[in-house]
């Protein structure tokens, strides 16, 4: 169910991804900057992860897929992740970052054949030694049946400027949903 690096949308046309590692379990602390606790500590029974690095630049990405006991538990886990996004400004303060602009709730996206998905981007700083740059943390969260995926992408830059529907997390959602079994 984990996406291969060739399928993961790049941050631009020149930069793709290469797989760094695939393993059981989850990173600690979670890779998505807004996520407060692991998926397993929030009701999942197990998880696997794949980490990626950009083929150009210093961007990183990670996908964590967690299984719950049933669809109801997966929906609850999805709701926890939405709440983490709403509380992200507080989470950023705990790692000595300040949001650049308002932290928006995740944007919901329809998943064909059932399930649900959301995506978002958080800009924060300061970036030591780069006063004009910000941390850019993007995420796609997808729930299909009893499975939840968190796809996070992190980079440092000056902007996050994509046409509507063309940001990497938005492009990743249908790929992840299909891999999780959405029709």
ABEGO torsion letter per residue (X at the ends): XBBBAAABBBABAABBBBBABBBBEBBOBBABAABABBAAAAGBABBBBBBBBBABEABBBBBBBBBBABAAAAAAAAAAAAAAAAAAAAAAAAAGBBBBEBBBBBBBBBBBGEEBBBBBBBBBOBBBGBAABBBBBBBBBBBBEABBBBBBBBBBBABBBBBBGABAAAAAAAAAAAAAGBX
